[in-house]
Amino acid sequence: MTVAVVEQQAGLLTNAEVYAVLEQRGANPNVPPCPPRTRDPAPCEVAVWEALRATPAARQTRQDIKEFFTDLQPLGLTKAEKMMLLNDPPTTPVHAHVVIEDCEERLSGEGLADKILEAVEKHFGEVLNTEEDVG
């Protein structure tokens, strides 16, 4: 079988999307994979799935992700910043400032970190609270 790259870097994938794809490919040993299954998952696929299982990505829904990105739209963040906020949702202002490049200079006085934390809590608060209980 020959594999060809159809479109290199067609878009960014969230950790939740990677998690879902790996689960469909059979990386979760507790769930039967979706057909057609031409091979067992590679050990690295299982390892990535297991690592993502311990993150908020395992419980993020498409709807929550869509609404989260909609709420971030007025803040003028880059695609990369939005993806980082989604894949590693901040729980403190310091964490938000680390993710957003030049946060103070770009949006000083506007409470950017607070707005980000509000969006995170609104869409992923339950997921993050579950993480704290588990960890």
N, C-alpha and C positions, 0 to 999 in steps of 0.2 A: 504494500500500500504506500502511495506517495502522498505526502502532506505538503501543501503549498500555502503560503501566506497570501490571502486574498486582499486584505487591506491592512497594512501595518499601522498600528496605533489608531484604529478607527474611533476609539473613545476610551474613557476611563471606566474601570470597574470598581464598584464598591466592595468592601470586604463581605458584605451581606450577599452580593451577587456571586462572588467567588465561592462562598460557603454553600450557596444553593446549587451551583453547578457541580461542585465536588460531591455533594450529597446525591444528586441525580446520577452521577457517574459511579456511585457505589462506595464512596469513601466511608459512609456511616455503616458500621458492621451490624447495626440493629435494625436497619431499614432496607428492604429489598430495592435494588436499583431499578430505575425506569428502563424499559426496553427501548431500543435494541441495545444489548450489552455485548460488545464484541471482545471485551477483555476485562480482567480484574483491574481495580484501580492500582496505580503505581504506589509504592510505599511513600513516596514524597507527597502524593495527593492525600493519602490518609493522614500523614503528619500535619499537613497544612490544615486539613479539615479539623483535626483534633485541636490544633492551636486556635483556630477561629471559633471553635465551640466554646472556648473559655472567654470570649470577648462579646461585647454587645451585638456584634454582627449576627450572631446566631439567633437573636430574637428581634431584630429589626424587620419591620414589614415594608413592602414596597410603598404602601400608602403613607406611612410615617416618614419614609425617606423623601418622598415627593413633597409632602407638606413642609418638612424641615427645610429643604432647598428653597421652597417658595417663601418661607419666613425669613430666610437669610438674604433673599434677593435685594431688598432695599439697602443692605449694608455695604454694597459695593465690593464684596469679596471676590477673589479670583476663584476659578474652578478648582485649582489645587488646594486653596485654603478651605473651600467648602468640603472637598473630599477628605481632607485631614480632620476637619471637625466632625464629620460623619464617622470616619473609621476609628477615631480616638476621641470620643466626645469629652470635652473638658468639663470638669466639675468644680473648678476654682477659677477666679479671674487670672491668676498667674498662668495657669495652664492655657487659657484662651489667648493670653498675650504671647506665649511662646509659639503658638500656631500661626498667629496673624503677624505677617511681616510689617514692621514699622507701625505697629498698632497705635501707639500714642501719637505719632506724627500724623497719621492718616485720619484718625477720627478722634482727636483729643476733645474731651469735654462732652462727647456724645454718649458715653457709657457703652461703648461697643462690647466690651467684655460682658457687661450685665445683660445686654440684648442677646448675645450669643448663649449665655447660660440659661436665660429664660426659654429660648428656643429648644435647647438641649433638654431641659427639664420638661417642657411641654410635650415633646415627642418621644423622648427616650428615658424620662425619669423613672418609670417603672422598671425598665430594662437595667438601668444603672443601679437602682436600689436592690434588684435581684443579684447583681454582680457583687455588691458589698456584702450581702448576706452569705453568698457562696464563698467569697474570698476571705 
